[in-house]
Amino acid sequence: MGAFVYLLFILATVHFSTAYQEIIPNDPKVNNDPQYHCNTNEKGIGGLANNQTIRIKGDCAEATCKDDKQIIITGCSPVGPPPGCTVLPGDMKKPFPECCFIIACA
C-alpha cells in the first residue's frame, strides 16, 4: 500500500512539458530532386518526402512534410515552472516527445 501511495504522489507531482509548432515554408531552390516534396536549409532538415517525419538533430523536436509542402516543426515548449516546481532535463536519446524536459513539483 505504501508503494502505491508513493506512486500516486509521483504521478500527481510530475508534469510533462507542452509542445510548440512552427511552420517552415518550402524552399524549392534548396533541392530539385523529385523524391523530395518539402525542402529547407533551416535546422539542418534538407529534403523530406511527402508525410515524412524526422527528428531534428540536437533538438527535442521533429519535422513533418505536409501535403501543401509546408514543414511543421513540433518541439518541447519552453515554459517556466510554477512555484514549488523544478524543470528536469529530458533524455535526448529518447524519441520526441519523450525527450522533452519534465516539470516536477514537490
Gaussian input, Z-matrix of N, CA and C with variables (Angstrom, degrees):
# hf/3-21g

backbone

0 1
 N
 C     1     B1
 C     2     B2     1     A1
 N     3     B3     2     A2     1     D1
 C     4     B4     3     A3     2     D2
 C     5     B5     4     A4     3     D3
 N     6     B6     5     A5     4     D4
 C     7     B7     6     A6     5     D5
 C     8     B8     7     A7     6     D6
 N     9     B9     8     A8     7     D7
 C    10    B10     9     A9     8     D8
 C    11    B11    10    A10     9     D9
 N    12    B12    11    A11    10    D10
 C    13    B13    12    A12    11    D11
 C    14    B14    13    A13    12    D12
 N    15    B15    14    A14    13    D13
 C    16    B16    15    A15    14    D14
 C    17    B17    16    A16    15    D15
 N    18    B18    17    A17    16    D16
 C    19    B19    18    A18    17    D17
 C    20    B20    19    A19    18    D18
 N    21    B21    20    A20    19    D19
 C    22    B22    21    A21    20    D20
 C    23    B23    22    A22    21    D21
 N    24    B24    23    A23    22    D22
 C    25    B25    24    A24    23    D23
 C    26    B26    25    A25    24    D24
 N    27    B27    26    A26    25    D25
 C    28    B28    27    A27    26    D26
 C    29    B29    28    A28    27    D27
 N    30    B30    29    A29    28    D28
 C    31    B31    30    A30    29    D29
 C    32    B32    31    A31    30    D30
 N    33    B33    32    A32    31    D31
 C    34    B34    33    A33    32    D32
 C    35    B35    34    A34    33    D33
 N    36    B36    35    A35    34    D34
 C    37    B37    36    A36    35    D35
 C    38    B38    37    A37    36    D36
 N    39    B39    38    A38    37    D37
 C    40    B40    39    A39    38    D38
 C    41    B41    40    A40    39    D39
 N    42    B42    41    A41    40    D40
 C    43    B43    42    A42    41    D41
 C    44    B44    43    A43    42    D42
 N    45    B45    44    A44    43    D43
 C    46    B46    45    A45    44    D44
 C    47    B47    46    A46    45    D45
 N    48    B48    47    A47    46    D46
 C    49    B49    48    A48    47    D47
 C    50    B50    49    A49    48    D48
 N    51    B51    50    A50    49    D49
 C    52    B52    51    A51    50    D50
 C    53    B53    52    A52    51    D51
 N    54    B54    53    A53    52    D52
 C    55    B55    54    A54    53    D53
 C    56    B56    55    A55    54    D54
 N    57    B57    56    A56    55    D55
 C    58    B58    57    A57    56    D56
 C    59    B59    58    A58    57    D57
 N    60    B60    59    A59    58    D58
 C    61    B61    60    A60    59    D59
 C    62    B62    61    A61    60    D60
 N    63    B63    62    A62    61    D61
 C    64    B64    63    A63    62    D62
 C    65    B65    64    A64    63    D63
 N    66    B66    65    A65    64    D64
 C    67    B67    66    A66    65    D65
 C    68    B68    67    A67    66    D66
 N    69    B69    68    A68    67    D67
 C    70    B70    69    A69    68    D68
 C    71    B71    70    A70    69    D69
 N    72    B72    71    A71    70    D70
 C    73    B73    72    A72    71    D71
 C    74    B74    73    A73    72    D72
 N    75    B75    74    A74    73    D73
 C    76    B76    75    A75    74    D74
 C    77    B77    76    A76    75    D75
 N    78    B78    77    A77    76    D76
 C    79    B79    78    A78    77    D77
 C    80    B80    79    A79    78    D78
 N    81    B81    80    A80    79    D79
 C    82    B82    81    A81    80    D80
 C    83    B83    82    A82    81    D81
 N    84    B84    83    A83    82    D82
 C    85    B85    84    A84    83    D83
 C    86    B86    85    A85    84    D84
 N    87    B87    86    A86    85    D85
 C    88    B88    87    A87    86    D86
 C    89    B89    88    A88    87    D87
 N    90    B90    89    A89    88    D88
 C    91    B91    90    A90    89    D89
 C    92    B92    91    A91    90    D90
 N    93    B93    92    A92    91    D91
 C    94    B94    93    A93    92    D92
 C    95    B95    94    A94    93    D93
 N    96    B96    95    A95    94    D94
 C    97    B97    96    A96    95    D95
 C    98    B98    97    A97    96    D96
 N    99    B99    98    A98    97    D97
 C   100   B100    99    A99    98    D98
 C   101   B101   100   A100    99    D99
 N   102   B102   101   A101   100   D100
 C   103   B103   102   A102   101   D101
 C   104   B104   103   A103   102   D102
 N   105   B105   104   A104   103   D103
 C   106   B106   105   A105   104   D104
 C   107   B107   106   A106   105   D105
 N   108   B108   107   A107   106   D106
 C   109   B109   108   A108   107   D107
 C   110   B110   109   A109   108   D108
 N   111   B111   110   A110   109   D109
 C   112   B112   111   A111   110   D110
 C   113   B113   112   A112   111   D111
 N   114   B114   113   A113   112   D112
 C   115   B115   114   A114   113   D113
 C   116   B116   115   A115   114   D114
 N   117   B117   116   A116   115   D115
 C   118   B118   117   A117   116   D116
 C   119   B119   118   A118   117   D117
 N   120   B120   119   A119   118   D118
 C   121   B121   120   A120   119   D119
 C   122   B122   121   A121   120   D120
 N   123   B123   122   A122   121   D121
 C   124   B124   123   A123   122   D122
 C   125   B125   124   A124   123   D123
 N   126   B126   125   A125   124   D124
 C   127   B127   126   A126   125   D125
 C   128   B128   127   A127   126   D126
 N   129   B129   128   A128   127   D127
 C   130   B130   129   A129   128   D128
 C   131   B131   130   A130   129   D129
 N   132   B132   131   A131   130   D130
 C   133   B133   132   A132   131   D131
 C   134   B134   133   A133   132   D132
 N   135   B135   134   A134   133   D133
 C   136   B136   135   A135   134   D134
 C   137   B137   136   A136   135   D135
 N   138   B138   137   A137   136   D136
 C   139   B139   138   A138   137   D137
 C   140   B140   139   A139   138   D138
 N   141   B141   140   A140   139   D139
 C   142   B142   141   A141   140   D140
 C   143   B143   142   A142   141   D141
 N   144   B144   143   A143   142   D142
 C   145   B145   144   A144   143   D143
 C   146   B146   145   A145   144   D144
 N   147   B147   146   A146   145   D145
 C   148   B148   147   A147   146   D146
 C   149   B149   148   A148   147   D147
 N   150   B150   149   A149   148   D148
 C   151   B151   150   A150   149   D149
 C   152   B152   151   A151   150   D150
 N   153   B153   152   A152   151   D151
 C   154   B154   153   A153   152   D152
 C   155   B155   154   A154   153   D153
 N   156   B156   155   A155   154   D154
 C   157   B157   156   A156   155   D155
 C   158   B158   157   A157   156   D156
 N   159   B159   158   A158   157   D157
 C   160   B160   159   A159   158   D158
 C   161   B161   160   A160   159   D159
 N   162   B162   161   A161   160   D160
 C   163   B163   162   A162   161   D161
 C   164   B164   163   A163   162   D162
 N   165   B165   164   A164   163   D163
 C   166   B166   165   A165   164   D164
 C   167   B167   166   A166   165   D165
 N   168   B168   167   A167   166   D166
 C   169   B169   168   A168   167   D167
 C   170   B170   169   A169   168   D168
 N   171   B171   170   A170   169   D169
 C   172   B172   171   A171   170   D170
 C   173   B173   172   A172   171   D171
 N   174   B174   173   A173   172   D172
 C   175   B175   174   A174   173   D173
 C   176   B176   175   A175   174   D174
 N   177   B177   176   A176   175   D175
 C   178   B178   177   A177   176   D176
 C   179   B179   178   A178   177   D177
 N   180   B180   179   A179   178   D178
 C   181   B181   180   A180   179   D179
 C   182   B182   181   A181   180   D180
 N   183   B183   182   A182   181   D181
 C   184   B184   183   A183   182   D182
 C   185   B185   184   A184   183   D183
 N   186   B186   185   A185   184   D184
 C   187   B187   186   A186   185   D185
 C   188   B188   187   A187   186   D186
 N   189   B189   188   A188   187   D187
 C   190   B190   189   A189   188   D188
 C   191   B191   190   A190   189   D189
 N   192   B192   191   A191   190   D190
 C   193   B193   192   A192   191   D191
 C   194   B194   193   A193   192   D192
 N   195   B195   194   A194   193   D193
 C   196   B196   195   A195   194   D194
 C   197   B197   196   A196   195   D195
 N   198   B198   197   A197   196   D196
 C   199   B199   198   A198   197   D197
 C   200   B200   199   A199   198   D198
 N   201   B201   200   A200   199   D199
 C   202   B202   201   A201   200   D200
 C   203   B203   202   A202   201   D201
 N   204   B204   203   A203   202   D202
 C   205   B205   204   A204   203   D203
 C   206   B206   205   A205   204   D204
 N   207   B207   206   A206   205   D205
 C   208   B208   207   A207   206   D206
 C   209   B209   208   A208   207   D207
 N   210   B210   209   A209   208   D208
 C   211   B211   210   A210   209   D209
 C   212   B212   211   A211   210   D210
 N   213   B213   212   A212   211   D211
 C   214   B214   213   A213   212   D212
 C   215   B215   214   A214   213   D213
 N   216   B216   215   A215   214   D214
 C   217   B217   216   A216   215   D215
 C   218   B218   217   A217   216   D216
 N   219   B219   218   A218   217   D217
 C   220   B220   219   A219   218   D218
 C   221   B221   220   A220   219   D219
 N   222   B222   221   A221   220   D220
 C   223   B223   222   A222   221   D221
 C   224   B224   223   A223   222   D222
 N   225   B225   224   A224   223   D223
 C   226   B226   225   A225   224   D224
 C   227   B227   226   A226   225   D225
 N   228   B228   227   A227   226   D226
 C   229   B229   228   A228   227   D227
 C   230   B230   229   A229   228   D228
 N   231   B231   230   A230   229   D229
 C   232   B232   231   A231   230   D230
 C   233   B233   232   A232   231   D231
 N   234   B234   233   A233   232   D232
 C   235   B235   234   A234   233   D233
 C   236   B236   235   A235   234   D234
 N   237   B237   236   A236   235   D235
 C   238   B238   237   A237   236   D236
 C   239   B239   238   A238   237   D237
 N   240   B240   239   A239   238   D238
 C   241   B241   240   A240   239   D239
 C   242   B242   241   A241   240   D240
 N   243   B243   242   A242   241   D241
 C   244   B244   243   A243   242   D242
 C   245   B245   244   A244   243   D243
 N   246   B246   245   A245   244   D244
 C   247   B247   246   A246   245   D245
 C   248   B248   247   A247   246   D246
 N   249   B249   248   A248   247   D247
 C   250   B250   249   A249   248   D248
 C   251   B251   250   A250   249   D249
 N   252   B252   251   A251   250   D250
 C   253   B253   252   A252   251   D251
 C   254   B254   253   A253   252   D252
 N   255   B255   254   A254   253   D253
 C   256   B256   255   A255   254   D254
 C   257   B257   256   A256   255   D255
 N   258   B258   257   A257   256   D256
 C   259   B259   258   A258   257   D257
 C   260   B260   259   A259   258   D258
 N   261   B261   260   A260   259   D259
 C   262   B262   261   A261   260   D260
 C   263   B263   262   A262   261   D261
 N   264   B264   263   A263   262   D262
 C   265   B265   264   A264   263   D263
 C   266   B266   265   A265   264   D264
 N   267   B267   266   A266   265   D265
 C   268   B268   267   A267   266   D266
 C   269   B269   268   A268   267   D267
 N   270   B270   269   A269   268   D268
 C   271   B271   270   A270   269   D269
 C   272   B272   271   A271   270   D270
 N   273   B273   272   A272   271   D271
 C   274   B274   273   A273   272   D272
 C   275   B275   274   A274   273   D273
 N   276   B276   275   A275   274   D274
 C   277   B277   276   A276   275   D275
 C   278   B278   277   A277   276   D276
 N   279   B279   278   A278   277   D277
 C   280   B280   279   A279   278   D278
 C   281   B281   280   A280   279   D279
 N   282   B282   281   A281   280   D280
 C   283   B283   282   A282   281   D281
 C   284   B284   283   A283   282   D282
 N   285   B285   284   A284   283   D283
 C   286   B286   285   A285   284   D284
 C   287   B287   286   A286   285   D285
 N   288   B288   287   A287   286   D286
 C   289   B289   288   A288   287   D287
 C   290   B290   289   A289   288   D288
 N   291   B291   290   A290   289   D289
 C   292   B292   291   A291   290   D290
 C   293   B293   292   A292   291   D291
 N   294   B294   293   A293   292   D292
 C   295   B295   294   A294   293   D293
 C   296   B296   295   A295   294   D294
 N   297   B297   296   A296   295   D295
 C   298   B298   297   A297   296   D296
 C   299   B299   298   A298   297   D297
 N   300   B300   299   A299   298   D298
 C   301   B301   300   A300   299   D299
 C   302   B302   301   A301   300   D300
 N   303   B303   302   A302   301   D301
 C   304   B304   303   A303   302   D302
 C   305   B305   304   A304   303   D303
 N   306   B306   305   A305   304   D304
 C   307   B307   306   A306   305   D305
 C   308   B308   307   A307   306   D306
 N   309   B309   308   A308   307   D307
 C   310   B310   309   A309   308   D308
 C   311   B311   310   A310   309   D309
 N   312   B312   311   A311   310   D310
 C   313   B313   312   A312   311   D311
 C   314   B314   313   A313   312   D312
 N   315   B315   314   A314   313   D313
 C   316   B316   315   A315   314   D314
 C   317   B317   316   A316   315   D315

   B1=1.4521
   B2=1.5268
   B3=1.3258
   B4=1.4625
   B5=1.5151
   B6=1.3290
   B7=1.4636
   B8=1.5307
   B9=1.3272
   B10=1.4650
   B11=1.5236
   B12=1.3336
   B13=1.4637
   B14=1.5215
   B15=1.3342
   B16=1.4571
   B17=1.5230
   B18=1.3339
   B19=1.4561
   B20=1.5328
   B21=1.3157
   B22=1.4676
   B23=1.5236
   B24=1.3314
   B25=1.4589
   B26=1.5261
   B27=1.3218
   B28=1.4684
   B29=1.5229
   B30=1.3174
   B31=1.4611
   B32=1.5268
   B33=1.3182
   B34=1.4619
   B35=1.5238
   B36=1.3314
   B37=1.4597
   B38=1.5227
   B39=1.3188
   B40=1.4577
   B41=1.5178
   B42=1.3112
   B43=1.4590
   B44=1.5192
   B45=1.3050
   B46=1.4537
   B47=1.5194
   B48=1.3148
   B49=1.4559
   B50=1.5245
   B51=1.3132
   B52=1.4517
   B53=1.5284
   B54=1.3112
   B55=1.4691
   B56=1.5215
   B57=1.3287
   B58=1.4551
   B59=1.5244
   B60=1.3205
   B61=1.4618
   B62=1.5131
   B63=1.3260
   B64=1.4605
   B65=1.5317
   B66=1.3120
   B67=1.4612
   B68=1.5263
   B69=1.3314
   B70=1.4559
   B71=1.5274
   B72=1.3318
   B73=1.4649
   B74=1.5289
   B75=1.3090
   B76=1.4563
   B77=1.5320
   B78=1.3297
   B79=1.4599
   B80=1.5281
   B81=1.3345
   B82=1.4696
   B83=1.5264
   B84=1.3238
   B85=1.4674
   B86=1.5225
   B87=1.3277
   B88=1.4661
   B89=1.5206
   B90=1.3271
   B91=1.4509
   B92=1.5299
   B93=1.3034
   B94=1.4640
   B95=1.5234
   B96=1.3150
   B97=1.4586
   B98=1.5371
   B99=1.3449
   B100=1.4696
   B101=1.5262
   B102=1.3362
   B103=1.4660
   B104=1.5351
   B105=1.3448
   B106=1.4626
   B107=1.5181
   B108=1.3164
   B109=1.4651
   B110=1.5297
   B111=1.3295
   B112=1.4675
   B113=1.5251
   B114=1.3303
   B115=1.4625
   B116=1.5201
   B117=1.3240
   B118=1.4591
   B119=1.5260
   B120=1.3239
   B121=1.4584
   B122=1.5253
   B123=1.3242
   B124=1.4647
   B125=1.5220
   B126=1.3054
   B127=1.4629
   B128=1.5202
   B129=1.3409
   B130=1.4552
   B131=1.5183
   B132=1.3290
   B133=1.4668
   B134=1.5208
   B135=1.3268
   B136=1.4707
   B137=1.5171
   B138=1.3397
   B139=1.4596
   B140=1.5144
   B141=1.3377
   B142=1.4617
   B143=1.5231
   B144=1.3158
   B145=1.4621
   B146=1.5283
   B147=1.3282
   B148=1.4600
   B149=1.5321
   B150=1.3217
   B151=1.4779
   B152=1.5280
   B153=1.3139
   B154=1.4694
   B155=1.5185
   B156=1.3300
   B157=1.4629
   B158=1.5207
   B159=1.3437
   B160=1.4659
   B161=1.5210
   B162=1.3096
   B163=1.4577
   B164=1.5218
   B165=1.3239
   B166=1.4616
   B167=1.5219
   B168=1.3202
   B169=1.4614
   B170=1.5219
   B171=1.3389
   B172=1.4476
   B173=1.5117
   B174=1.3381
   B175=1.4611
   B176=1.5186
   B177=1.2982
   B178=1.4616
   B179=1.5216
   B180=1.3293
   B181=1.4593
   B182=1.5149
   B183=1.3306
   B184=1.4508
   B185=1.5151
   B186=1.3283
   B187=1.4580
   B188=1.5218
   B189=1.3403
   B190=1.4640
   B191=1.5178
   B192=1.3357
   B193=1.4603
   B194=1.5274
   B195=1.3232
   B196=1.4566
   B197=1.5310
   B198=1.3306
   B199=1.4686
   B200=1.5266
   B201=1.3397
   B202=1.4712
   B203=1.5264
   B204=1.3396
   B205=1.4671
   B206=1.5268
   B207=1.3128
   B208=1.4554
   B209=1.5215
   B210=1.3192
   B211=1.4570
   B212=1.5186
   B213=1.3241
   B214=1.4546
   B215=1.5248
   B216=1.3288
   B217=1.4641
   B218=1.5254
   B219=1.3174
   B220=1.4645
   B221=1.5174
   B222=1.3334
   B223=1.4588
   B224=1.5165
   B225=1.3164
   B226=1.4660
   B227=1.5261
   B228=1.2942
   B229=1.4583
   B230=1.5241
   B231=1.3318
   B232=1.4663
   B233=1.5262
   B234=1.2982
   B235=1.4557
   B236=1.5157
   B237=1.3099
   B238=1.4582
   B239=1.5193
   B240=1.3162
   B241=1.4652
   B242=1.5268
   B243=1.3209
   B244=1.4563
   B245=1.5339
   B246=1.3278
   B247=1.4692
   B248=1.5293
   B249=1.3132
   B250=1.4570
   B251=1.5153
   B252=1.3136
   B253=1.4676
   B254=1.5303
   B255=1.3180
   B256=1.4560
   B257=1.5206
   B258=1.3210
   B259=1.4626
   B260=1.5254
   B261=1.3318
   B262=1.4531
   B263=1.5267
   B264=1.3303
   B265=1.4664
   B266=1.5220
   B267=1.3238
   B268=1.4579
   B269=1.5210
   B270=1.3072
   B271=1.4572
   B272=1.5248
   B273=1.3248
   B274=1.4604
   B275=1.5359
   B276=1.3168
   B277=1.4597
   B278=1.5303
   B279=1.3206
   B280=1.4637
   B281=1.5280
   B282=1.3347
   B283=1.4708
   B284=1.5265
   B285=1.3359
   B286=1.4523
   B287=1.5288
   B288=1.3037
   B289=1.4550
   B290=1.5258
   B291=1.3354
   B292=1.4645
   B293=1.5250
   B294=1.3358
   B295=1.4671
   B296=1.5297
   B297=1.3250
   B298=1.4662
   B299=1.5251
   B300=1.3299
   B301=1.4510
   B302=1.5333
   B303=1.3144
   B304=1.4670
   B305=1.5180
   B306=1.3004
   B307=1.4639
   B308=1.5230
   B309=1.3381
   B310=1.4575
   B311=1.5206
   B312=1.3061
   B313=1.4688
   B314=1.5165
   B315=1.3209
   B316=1.4764
   B317=1.5071
   A1=110.58
   A2=117.09
   A3=120.50
   A4=112.12
   A5=117.13
   A6=120.93
   A7=110.66
   A8=117.09
   A9=121.30
   A10=110.39
   A11=117.45
   A12=121.34
   A13=109.99
   A14=117.69
   A15=121.53
   A16=110.22
   A17=117.44
   A18=121.46
   A19=110.27
   A20=117.67
   A21=120.85
   A22=110.92
   A23=117.33
   A24=121.15
   A25=110.33
   A26=116.31
   A27=120.70
   A28=109.96
   A29=117.99
   A30=121.13
   A31=111.84
   A32=116.80
   A33=120.48
   A34=112.55
   A35=118.24
   A36=120.16
   A37=114.44
   A38=118.31
   A39=120.89
   A40=108.45
   A41=115.46
   A42=121.14
   A43=107.97
   A44=115.76
   A45=119.73
   A46=108.91
   A47=115.93
   A48=120.95
   A49=110.61
   A50=115.27
   A51=120.63
   A52=108.90
   A53=116.90
   A54=120.84
   A55=110.99
   A56=115.38
   A57=121.71
   A58=107.82
   A59=115.98
   A60=120.62
   A61=108.71
   A62=114.77
   A63=123.07
   A64=106.82
   A65=116.85
   A66=121.15
   A67=109.23
   A68=115.62
   A69=121.49
   A70=106.73
   A71=118.08
   A72=119.43
   A73=111.84
   A74=115.19
   A75=121.58
   A76=109.69
   A77=116.51
   A78=121.53
   A79=107.58
   A80=117.67
   A81=120.47
   A82=113.64
   A83=118.17
   A84=120.88
   A85=111.74
   A86=117.53
   A87=121.09
   A88=111.17
   A89=117.78
   A90=120.20
   A91=109.14
   A92=117.71
   A93=121.54
   A94=112.22
   A95=118.32
   A96=121.91
   A97=109.14
   A98=118.01
   A99=120.38
   A100=114.72
   A101=118.33
   A102=119.35
   A103=111.71
   A104=116.84
   A105=120.60
   A106=110.73
   A107=115.71
   A108=123.13
   A109=110.26
   A110=116.38
   A111=123.05
   A112=108.83
   A113=116.05
   A114=121.15
   A115=110.46
   A116=115.99
   A117=121.51
   A118=109.21
   A119=115.67
   A120=120.84
   A121=110.89
   A122=117.05
   A123=120.43
   A124=111.14
   A125=115.54
   A126=124.70
   A127=113.59
   A128=116.55
   A129=120.65
   A130=114.48
   A131=117.63
   A132=121.26
   A133=112.45
   A134=118.58
   A135=120.97
   A136=111.61
   A137=117.30
   A138=122.21
   A139=111.94
   A140=115.66
   A141=122.23
   A142=109.35
   A143=116.75
   A144=121.60
   A145=108.74
   A146=116.88
   A147=121.28
   A148=110.47
   A149=116.15
   A150=125.07
   A151=113.84
   A152=118.14
   A153=121.08
   A154=109.38
   A155=116.16
   A156=122.74
   A157=108.28
   A158=115.52
   A159=120.65
   A160=109.25
   A161=116.42
   A162=122.72
   A163=107.01
   A164=117.40
   A165=121.92
   A166=108.56
   A167=116.22
   A168=121.27
   A169=111.14
   A170=115.97
   A171=121.57
   A172=115.04
   A173=117.98
   A174=121.71
   A175=108.30
   A176=116.62
   A177=120.58
   A178=106.91
   A179=115.78
   A180=122.71
   A181=108.44
   A182=115.40
   A183=120.63
   A184=110.38
   A185=115.92
   A186=123.07
   A187=108.28
   A188=116.03
   A189=121.94
   A190=109.42
   A191=116.13
   A192=122.46
   A193=108.26
   A194=117.11
   A195=122.44
   A196=111.33
   A197=115.89
   A198=122.27
   A199=112.75
   A200=116.64
   A201=121.06
   A202=112.83
   A203=116.40
   A204=125.00
   A205=114.04
   A206=118.18
   A207=120.56
   A208=108.48
   A209=115.28
   A210=121.20
   A211=107.34
   A212=116.13
   A213=121.96
   A214=107.97
   A215=115.64
   A216=122.09
   A217=107.13
   A218=116.48
   A219=121.63
   A220=107.01
   A221=116.09
   A222=120.23
   A223=111.87
   A224=115.57
   A225=121.73
   A226=109.20
   A227=116.59
   A228=121.29
   A229=110.11
   A230=116.92
   A231=118.45
   A232=109.92
   A233=116.56
   A234=121.77
   A235=108.94
   A236=115.99
   A237=120.35
   A238=109.16
   A239=117.73
   A240=119.12
   A241=111.17
   A242=117.44
   A243=120.25
   A244=109.92
   A245=117.49
   A246=119.88
   A247=111.81
   A248=116.02
   A249=121.76
   A250=113.78
   A251=117.60
   A252=121.61
   A253=110.64
   A254=115.69
   A255=122.91
   A256=109.32
   A257=116.08
   A258=121.04
   A259=108.13
   A260=115.97
   A261=121.73
   A262=108.25
   A263=118.00
   A264=119.30
   A265=111.42
   A266=114.96
   A267=120.37
   A268=110.29
   A269=115.98
   A270=122.24
   A271=108.25
   A272=117.29
   A273=122.35
   A274=112.69
   A275=118.02
   A276=120.67
   A277=111.25
   A278=116.70
   A279=121.21
   A280=110.21
   A281=117.38
   A282=120.22
   A283=110.71
   A284=115.43
   A285=120.39
   A286=108.33
   A287=120.93
   A288=130.13
   A289=114.45
   A290=117.80
   A291=119.78
   A292=112.69
   A293=117.84
   A294=121.63
   A295=112.37
   A296=118.26
   A297=121.26
   A298=111.76
   A299=114.82
   A300=120.51
   A301=109.18
   A302=115.48
   A303=121.59
   A304=108.15
   A305=116.92
   A306=122.09
   A307=107.66
   A308=116.52
   A309=122.29
   A310=109.10
   A311=117.01
   A312=122.29
   A313=109.92
   A314=115.32
   A315=120.44
   A316=110.77
   D1=-40.25
   D2=179.92
   D3=-61.01
   D4=-41.06
   D5=178.93
   D6=-65.30
   D7=-36.93
   D8=179.10
   D9=-64.93
   D10=-43.99
   D11=178.44
   D12=-63.80
   D13=-41.25
   D14=178.16
   D15=-62.50
   D16=-42.81
   D17=179.06
   D18=-62.75
   D19=-42.48
   D20=176.59
   D21=-61.22
   D22=-39.71
   D23=178.28
   D24=-62.25
   D25=-45.52
   D26=179.53
   D27=-61.71
   D28=-47.13
   D29=-179.28
   D30=-63.41
   D31=-32.09
   D32=-179.19
   D33=-78.76
   D34=-18.08
   D35=-174.28
   D36=-111.82
   D37=-1.88
   D38=178.56
   D39=-109.72
   D40=126.27
   D41=-179.88
   D42=-122.93
   D43=140.36
   D44=176.78
   D45=-89.38
   D46=152.93
   D47=-179.33
   D48=-68.77
   D49=161.94
   D50=177.17
   D51=-91.24
   D52=170.26
   D53=-176.52
   D54=-109.50
   D55=157.01
   D56=172.88
   D57=-119.57
   D58=159.76
   D59=173.17
   D60=-130.46
   D61=144.13
   D62=-179.75
   D63=-134.79
   D64=142.23
   D65=178.62
   D66=-108.03
   D67=128.37
   D68=176.11
   D69=-114.78
   D70=123.07
   D71=179.55
   D72=-70.73
   D73=153.66
   D74=176.54
   D75=-65.15
   D76=140.52
   D77=176.62
   D78=-122.32
   D79=93.65
   D80=-175.59
   D81=-64.19
   D82=-15.91
   D83=178.25
   D84=-72.90
   D85=-17.39
   D86=-177.05
   D87=-70.56
   D88=-40.74
   D89=-173.51
   D90=-156.66
   D91=130.28
   D92=177.93
   D93=-100.96
   D94=8.62
   D95=-178.73
   D96=-68.48
   D97=123.38
   D98=-176.48
   D99=-66.03
   D100=-14.51
   D101=178.51
   D102=-72.06
   D103=-16.29
   D104=-179.37
   D105=-102.27
   D106=129.54
   D107=179.44
   D108=-90.89
   D109=-34.17
   D110=-179.35
   D111=-123.53
   D112=142.76
   D113=-179.18
   D114=-141.18
   D115=137.54
   D116=173.40
   D117=-161.59
   D118=152.24
   D119=172.33
   D120=-95.60
   D121=-7.40
   D122=-178.66
   D123=-67.36
   D124=141.67
   D125=176.29
   D126=55.02
   D127=21.25
   D128=178.73
   D129=67.88
   D130=26.20
   D131=-174.60
   D132=-76.65
   D133=-50.87
   D134=-178.42
   D135=79.69
   D136=-136.24
   D137=-177.96
   D138=-100.84
   D139=142.32
   D140=178.25
   D141=-131.11
   D142=143.21
   D143=172.87
   D144=-75.41
   D145=160.50
   D146=178.72
   D147=-57.38
   D148=130.07
   D149=-179.51
   D150=66.20
   D151=13.75
   D152=176.05
   D153=-80.22
   D154=139.98
   D155=176.28
   D156=-121.97
   D157=133.21
   D158=176.79
   D159=-130.10
   D160=154.81
   D161=172.66
   D162=-81.22
   D163=136.66
   D164=178.29
   D165=-82.88
   D166=124.96
   D167=-177.38
   D168=-60.02
   D169=134.96
   D170=175.99
   D171=77.02
   D172=6.23
   D173=-177.26
   D174=-141.20
   D175=148.38
   D176=174.23
   D177=-88.08
   D178=75.26
   D179=-177.12
   D180=-157.57
   D181=161.62
   D182=176.37
   D183=-133.80
   D184=155.45
   D185=179.36
   D186=-118.34
   D187=134.73
   D188=179.35
   D189=-126.61
   D190=130.39
   D191=176.10
   D192=-86.16
   D193=123.79
   D194=-178.20
   D195=-99.56
   D196=166.13
   D197=-179.52
   D198=-55.03
   D199=-35.57
   D200=-177.60
   D201=-83.64
   D202=12.00
   D203=177.98
   D204=71.05
   D205=10.65
   D206=172.45
   D207=-86.40
   D208=149.21
   D209=176.75
   D210=-105.82
   D211=124.03
   D212=179.68
   D213=-100.57
   D214=120.26
   D215=175.32
   D216=-96.68
   D217=128.07
   D218=175.75
   D219=-123.32
   D220=127.23
   D221=-178.13
   D222=-147.60
   D223=-179.12
   D224=179.75
   D225=-73.57
   D226=132.31
   D227=-179.07
   D228=-84.93
   D229=129.37
   D230=177.05
   D231=-74.65
   D232=111.69
   D233=178.38
   D234=-125.96
   D235=145.52
   D236=175.86
   D237=-79.51
   D238=140.39
   D239=-179.96
   D240=-72.20
   D241=147.95
   D242=175.52
   D243=-66.99
   D244=165.00
   D245=178.86
   D246=-54.19
   D247=137.24
   D248=179.47
   D249=83.88
   D250=6.27
   D251=-177.77
   D252=-118.71
   D253=159.30
   D254=-178.88
   D255=-130.00
   D256=145.81
   D257=175.05
   D258=-92.15
   D259=122.33
   D260=177.53
   D261=-102.63
   D262=140.10
   D263=-178.31
   D264=-65.46
   D265=148.82
   D266=175.86
   D267=-83.02
   D268=171.29
   D269=179.20
   D270=-100.17
   D271=103.46
   D272=-175.44
   D273=-66.53
   D274=-9.53
   D275=176.67
   D276=-80.24
   D277=-15.94
   D278=-178.40
   D279=-87.50
   D280=157.69
   D281=177.54
   D282=-72.92
   D283=163.66
   D284=175.02
   D285=-72.60
   D286=136.07
   D287=6.55
   D288=-97.13
   D289=5.93
   D290=-178.77
   D291=-63.80
   D292=-17.54
   D293=-179.83
   D294=-81.46
   D295=-9.95
   D296=-178.27
   D297=-63.85
   D298=154.27
   D299=176.74
   D300=-64.86
   D301=162.54
   D302=-178.50
   D303=-120.59
   D304=140.64
   D305=174.69
   D306=-102.01
   D307=117.38
   D308=-179.02
   D309=-109.32
   D310=130.65
   D311=-178.89
   D312=-116.23
   D313=139.76
   D314=-179.36
   D315=-87.34

